[in-house]
């Protein structure tokens, strides 16, 4: 081989080796720059805890009078005197209003006259009955001697006595009817004097002397003459949500505050429970008896009631942030065997940063510290335990 041919061969071998090295380098560079496959996302989890429930909630309430009555007239008449006004304190039996109805006096006189007439008629019938009974007795005695008294005369006398008894019964009924008519008019006259049915305060007055009033009819039917309320004892009515009525026990003392006396606390005793839930508000009306002998509290006042809530068994709690919601459900995301699953829950009481939950959970379950619908049910995740609220 000539020197020229050897030189060309060496150049060709060197060029081939260079291309081979460049190709291997390119493949190595490509393998080093490739990103590793992504793993499951890491999520912060907290544990479901179980603890007893004993909290105090602020609920609105309203003070109502223990007794209240609207006083209407029972008879038609003119207001003769009215002895009370708004704010008057009265005792049971005190005279409030006196009406004047002259026509009732005439009706009573007429009824008494009819009673006297019926009584006189009864006396006449009884006298005739006594005379007929005496005659019958004599005829019966004489009939013992044959031929002295005709048999027909004895029968007629007996029938006359029986007729007299019927007339006496009718006359007695007339007397009783006349007596009831007199009593009815007397009762109507008694209605002209209206007295207080219980101790209390007049809160409304709508008539004055000289006004014509009558039984509830016509355009003024809805307006009472007076309104009387009892204030020494009040009813505190609280609409308790359905979820909290389990802990209601009659006799429990509950405290409340009113805006009129800031910084002061009053109390009442649970006395009456409605035992039925209002379907519109899902609440149950609970009444508390409140002593108000000094009259400081006024009926109609709104209150803030410090309502105690207790559960008979411990409840499950999670951080409030663990509860997520969509348009159709409320849920928490539980992590089990490195997989997420949605668990439907209902929320209850809030205690600090924790919220009570009801659902297919148990104490110790791991749930997402921050619930979100971005972590789908069935998704693989890597759990990282954190402290509640962390």
C-alpha positions in Angstrom: 0.0 0.0 0.0 1.3 3.4 -0.9 1.8 6.1 1.7 -1.1 8.1 0.1 -3.5 5.2 0.5 -2.5 4.5 4.1 -3.1 8.2 5.0 -6.7 8.1 3.5 -7.5 4.9 5.4 -6.4 6.4 8.8 -8.6 9.5 8.2 -11.6 7.3 7.4 -11.2 5.2 10.5 -10.8 8.3 12.7 -13.9 9.9 11.2 -16.0 6.8 11.9 -14.8 6.6 15.5 -15.7 10.3 16.0 -19.2 9.8 14.6 -19.7 6.8 16.9 -18.6 8.8 20.0 -20.9 11.7 19.1 -23.9 9.3 18.7 -23.2 7.6 22.0 -22.9 10.9 23.8 -26.2 12.1 22.4 -28.0 9.0 23.7 -26.4 9.4 27.1 -27.4 13.1 27.3 -31.0 12.2 26.3 -31.3 9.6 29.1 -29.9 11.9 31.8 -32.3 14.8 31.0 -35.6 12.6 31.1 -37.9 13.6 34.2 -38.9 10.7 36.7 -42.5 9.6 36.8 -44.6 11.7 39.3 -45.8 9.9 42.6 -49.1 10.4 44.5 -49.7 13.9 46.1 -48.9 14.4 49.7 -51.9 15.7 51.8 -52.1 16.9 55.4 -54.4 14.8 57.6 -55.8 15.1 61.1 -57.6 12.5 63.3 -61.3 12.5 64.1 -61.6 13.0 67.9 -64.4 11.9 70.3 -65.3 14.1 73.3 -68.3 14.9 75.5 -70.5 17.9 74.5 -71.3 20.4 77.2 -71.4 23.9 75.8 -73.5 27.1 76.3 -75.1 28.7 73.2 -76.6 32.2 72.9 -80.2 32.0 71.6 -82.8 34.7 71.2 -85.9 34.6 73.4 -88.9 36.8 74.2 -90.5 37.7 77.5 -94.3 37.2 77.5 -96.8 38.0 80.3 -97.7 35.0 82.3 -101.4 35.9 81.9 -103.0 38.4 79.6 -106.6 39.2 78.9 -108.5 41.6 76.6 -111.6 42.9 78.3 -114.7 43.3 76.1 -118.2 44.3 77.2 -120.7 41.5 77.5 -123.8 43.8 77.4 -124.7 46.8 75.3 -124.5 50.1 77.3 -122.9 53.4 77.8 -119.6 53.7 79.8 -120.7 55.2 83.1 -117.3 55.2 84.8 -113.9 53.8 84.1 -111.6 53.7 87.0 -108.3 52.7 85.4 -105.9 53.9 82.8 -102.8 52.7 81.0 -100.2 51.7 83.7 -102.7 51.3 86.5 -101.9 48.5 88.9 -105.0 46.5 89.9 -105.9 43.6 92.2 -108.1 40.7 91.5 -111.8 41.8 91.9 -111.1 45.5 91.6 -113.8 47.4 89.6 -112.5 48.5 86.3 -115.5 49.7 84.2 -119.2 50.3 85.0 -121.7 50.5 82.2 -125.2 52.1 82.2 -128.1 50.3 80.4 -131.5 51.6 81.5 -133.4 49.1 79.2 -132.0 46.2 81.4 -133.9 47.6 84.4 -137.1 47.6 82.4 -136.4 44.0 81.2 -135.8 42.9 84.8 -139.1 44.5 86.0 -141.0 42.8 83.2 -139.4 39.4 84.0 -140.2 39.8 87.7 -143.8 40.6 86.8 -144.1 37.4 84.7 -142.6 35.4 87.5 -145.2 36.8 90.0 -148.0 36.0 87.5 -146.7 32.4 87.0 -146.4 32.0 90.8 -150.0 33.2 91.3 -151.2 30.8 88.5 -149.4 27.9 90.2 -151.2 28.8 93.5 -154.6 28.8 91.8 -154.0 25.5 90.1 -152.8 24.0 93.4 -155.9 25.3 95.2 -158.2 23.8 92.6 -156.3 20.5 92.8 -156.7 20.4 96.6 -160.4 21.0 96.3 -160.9 18.3 93.6 -158.8 15.9 95.6 -161.0 16.5 98.7 -164.2 16.0 96.6 -162.8 12.8 95.2 -161.9 11.4 98.6 -165.4 12.1 99.9 -167.1 10.5 96.9 -164.9 7.5 97.2 -165.8 7.1 100.9 -169.5 7.4 100.1 -169.3 4.9 97.3 -168.7 2.3 99.9 -172.4 2.3 100.5 -174.1 0.8 97.4 -176.4 3.2 95.5 -175.3 6.4 97.3 -172.8 7.6 94.6 -173.1 6.8 90.9 -170.0 5.1 89.5 -169.7 7.6 86.7 -169.4 10.5 89.2 -166.6 8.8 90.9 -164.7 8.3 87.7 -165.2 11.9 86.7 -163.8 13.1 90.1 -160.8 10.8 89.7 -160.0 12.2 86.2 -160.4 15.7 87.5 -157.7 15.1 90.1 -155.3 13.7 87.5 -155.9 16.7 85.2 -155.1 19.0 88.1 -151.8 17.3 88.6 -150.9 17.9 85.0 -151.8 21.6 85.3 -149.7 21.8 88.4 -146.7 20.4 86.5 -147.2 22.9 83.7 -147.6 25.8 86.1 -144.4 24.8 87.8 -142.5 24.8 84.5 -143.9 28.3 83.8 -142.7 29.5 87.2 -139.2 28.0 86.5 -139.0 29.6 83.0 -140.0 33.0 84.5 -137.4 32.6 87.3 -134.6 31.8 84.7 -135.7 34.9 82.7 -135.2 37.0 85.8 -131.8 35.5 86.5 -130.7 36.1 82.9 -131.5 39.7 83.1 -129.8 39.9 86.5 -126.7 38.3 85.0 -126.7 40.9 82.2 -126.9 43.6 84.8 -124.0 42.1 86.6 -122.0 42.3 83.3 -122.4 46.0 83.5 -119.7 45.9 86.3 -116.4 44.5 85.0 -113.8 43.6 87.5 -110.1 42.4 87.3 -109.8 38.6 86.9 -106.2 38.7 88.4 -103.5 41.0 89.7 -101.8 42.9 87.0 -101.3 46.1 85.1 -103.5 47.8 82.5 -101.5 48.1 79.3 -104.2 49.4 77.0 -107.3 51.6 77.3 -109.6 52.4 74.4 -112.8 53.8 75.8 -113.9 56.9 77.8 -117.1 57.8 79.8 -120.1 58.2 77.6 -118.9 55.8 74.9 -121.5 53.3 73.6 -120.1 49.8 73.8 -121.5 46.3 73.2 -120.6 42.6 72.7 -117.8 41.9 70.1 -119.5 42.7 66.8 -119.3 45.3 64.2 -116.2 47.4 63.2 -114.9 47.8 66.7 -115.1 44.1 67.5 -111.3 43.7 67.4 -110.6 46.6 69.9 -111.0 45.7 73.6 -112.0 48.3 76.1 -109.0 47.4 78.3 -106.1 45.0 78.2 -104.7 43.5 81.5 -101.4 41.6 81.9 -99.8 39.9 84.8 -96.2 41.1 85.3 -95.1 39.6 88.6 -94.4 36.4 86.7 -93.3 36.2 83.1 -92.9 33.5 80.4 -89.6 33.4 78.6 -90.2 31.7 75.2 -87.2 30.2 73.4 -87.3 28.6 70.0 -84.7 25.8 70.5 -83.4 24.2 67.3 -84.4 20.6 66.8 -80.8 19.4 67.2 -80.5 20.8 70.8 -83.8 19.7 72.3 -82.4 16.4 73.6 -80.8 18.1 76.5 -84.0 20.0 77.6 -85.0 19.0 81.1 -87.8 20.6 83.1 -86.6 22.3 86.2 -83.3 23.4 84.7 -82.3 26.9 85.6 -81.2 29.0 82.6 -79.7 32.5 82.6 -80.3 35.3 80.2 -79.5 39.0 79.7 -81.6 41.9 78.4 -80.4 45.1 76.7 -82.0 47.4 79.4 -79.6 46.1 82.1 -76.2 45.6 80.6 -73.9 43.6 82.7 -76.7 42.1 84.8 -77.8 38.5 84.5 -81.3 37.1 85.1 -82.6 33.5 85.3 -85.6 31.4 84.7 -86.6 27.8 85.1 -87.7 25.5 82.3 -91.4 24.9 83.0 -93.1 23.9 79.8 -92.0 22.0 76.6 -94.1 22.0 73.5 -93.0 18.5 72.5 -93.6 19.3 68.8 -91.3 20.8 66.2 -92.4 23.7 64.0 -92.1 22.3 60.5 -91.2 25.7 59.1 -88.4 26.6 61.4 -87.4 23.2 62.8 -87.5 24.5 66.3 -89.4 23.6 69.5 -91.0 26.2 71.7 -89.7 26.0 75.3 -91.1 28.2 78.1 -89.3 29.3 81.2 -90.9 30.8 84.3 -89.3 34.1 85.3 -90.0 35.7 88.7 -90.6 39.4 88.3 -91.9 40.6 91.6 -90.1 43.9 91.4 -91.5 44.5 87.9 -88.1 45.4 86.4 -88.5 43.2 83.4 -91.2 44.1 80.8 -93.2 41.7 78.7 -92.3 41.9 75.0 -88.6 42.3 75.7 -86.1 40.4 73.6 -83.4 38.5 75.5 -80.2 36.7 74.8 -80.5 33.3 76.5 -77.5 31.3 77.5 -78.8 27.9 76.6 -76.9 24.8 77.9 -76.4 22.0 75.5 -75.5 18.5 76.6 -75.3 15.2 74.7 -76.1 12.0 76.4 -73.1 10.3 74.6 -69.8 11.7 73.3 -69.7 13.2 69.8 -67.2 13.2 67.0 -65.3 16.4 66.1 -63.1 17.6 63.2 -61.5 20.9 62.5 -64.0 23.3 60.7 -61.6 23.4 57.8 -62.0 19.7 57.2 -65.6 20.0 56.2 -66.2 20.7 52.5 -69.4 21.4 50.7 -70.7 21.2 47.1 -74.1 22.1 45.8 -75.6 18.8 46.8 -73.6 17.5 49.8 -71.4 18.2 52.8 -68.5 15.9 53.4 -65.1 15.2 54.7 -62.3 13.4 52.9 -61.1 10.4 54.7 -57.7 8.8 53.9 -57.7 5.0 54.2 -55.0 2.7 52.8 -53.4 5.7 51.0 -56.7 6.4 49.1 -59.1 9.2 49.6 -62.8 8.7 50.1 -65.6 11.2 50.5 -67.8 10.6 53.6 -71.1 12.5 53.8 -71.6 14.3 57.2 -74.0 16.6 58.9 -72.6 19.3 61.2 -73.7 20.2 64.7 -72.2 22.3 67.4 -69.0 24.4 66.9 -66.6 24.3 69.8 -63.7 26.6 69.2 -61.9 25.5 66.0 -63.7 22.1 66.0 -67.1 21.3 64.6 -69.4 18.3 65.6 -70.0 15.9 62.7 -72.5 13.0 62.2 -71.7 10.4 59.6 -70.0 7.2 58.8 -66.9 8.1 60.9 -65.2 6.8 64.0 -62.7 8.2 66.4 -59.1 8.0 65.1 -60.1 8.2 61.4 -57.7 10.3 59.3 -59.3 13.1 57.3 -57.9 15.9 55.2 -57.0 18.9 57.4 -58.5 21.1 54.6 -61.4 19.5 52.9 -61.7 20.1 49.1 -63.5 18.5 46.2 -60.2 18.6 44.2 -59.2 15.4 46.0 -61.6 13.0 44.4 -62.9 9.9 46.0 -60.7 6.9 45.1 -57.6 9.1 44.4 -54.2 7.7 45.6 -52.6 10.1 48.1 -49.7 10.1 50.6 -50.9 11.1 54.1 -48.9 13.5 56.3 -50.2 13.8 59.9 -50.4 17.3 61.3 -51.9 18.8 64.4 -55.4 20.1 64.3 -55.4 23.7 63.3 -51.7 23.4 62.0 
